[in-house]
Amino acid sequence: MPKSPEQPRFDSISHFLESGNFDYRVFDMGRKVTLFSHDVFKRIETQELLYPYPFQKKSSLALLLWSRKESNEEKISSSKEEAVIWFLQFPIDELGYLQLESRDGFLLSLLEQASKNIEAKLKGTISTDEMSESPFAFQPTEDRLAMFHAFATRELGQQPSHYYQATREYLKGSLGYEHWQFLGLQGIADVVARLDGDGNEDLLNKALSKLPDVPLESFCRMLENTQPKEALTQNLIGLINKQANTEKPAVAIVAALLRGLSGAKLKIERKAVLLNLLGVKKANKLAGEIEILATISGRCWLDLESDELLELFIESLAEQDQAGFNAILFDLIMMPKMRKKVLAVGRGFARSKALDEKMTVFMTGYQA
């Protein structure tokens, strides 16, 4: 009896992706939509690197695959149906590494379910998420999905959605900024993903201070995935400071503006904004708002590598109930470089009574 062909063996997702006649991109979909280089993703899989952006103890990934053309530099310029998209989620272990047992489980299911027809799908069959029934599949939030698709169309050399031009016209103000109801979230994502083209960053910068709350929050949610230039960054800072100096700041708007600011290259200026917010809690109470603290931890975590900022942040966090304190601090402690710093706070500086009590309970649960 003839032997059946031996199934190929893969020791990583990267190995599988590189073995076929297709190219790929890997994005993190957790805290922000962030593109991994191929080398970084390989090092994550070999546990040479801690997972850079764990969120709720998970890695949330988007894999974009497409047929490799005769020219290695040629990208898809035809139909979107040629691309395959997988949204996958794996746990992060207690040390902050990608949990390889779950990754290996996915590889096994991949071979069982997808290896027989993946090439056929990549040759033109309409495809969505081949692994949608997998226990490792997940559905991104609406704003993450819109931003991913905006980045994906750029990677694939495709045109943005039909909402793109309408969004640009809205930013010009000729229709009136109060008439935002027709805007599509995908159009906002497409404009933000293309800030470097069509004068989009300048359009957004000129319109920013005139936008009603709803579109302002939507644009800022998308901006967190980019690196706005100086003019737009300074505009965001000005709007945050304006809110902070009012008697009753709009917490949701400040949180959104912080998200938009979080990827800016002007790190010193962003740090100054956070120091101001966390250092004047008695004046404007923003530092006592859980939404502000969650935004700082979830989007501006790199700034909390500053000992000064981290101490102010944790002192402010201590004003929350124990459940909120634990949830935010535990999420923060999973970030690379933050574990030792947060634990040092637990052993260190002169703490308030509230922080002492909250940290004692937190450390008991953390060490259990």
Helices and strands as residue ranges (DSSP letters): H 13-19, E 22-28, E 34-36, H 38-45, E 58-67, G 80-82, E 84-91, H 100-113, H 118-121, H 142-155, H 163-172, H 185-193, H 200-207, G 208-210, H 213-223, H 230-244, H 251-261, H 267-279, H 281-284, G 286-288, H 290-299, G 301-305, H 307-317, H 322-333, H 338-347, H 353-367
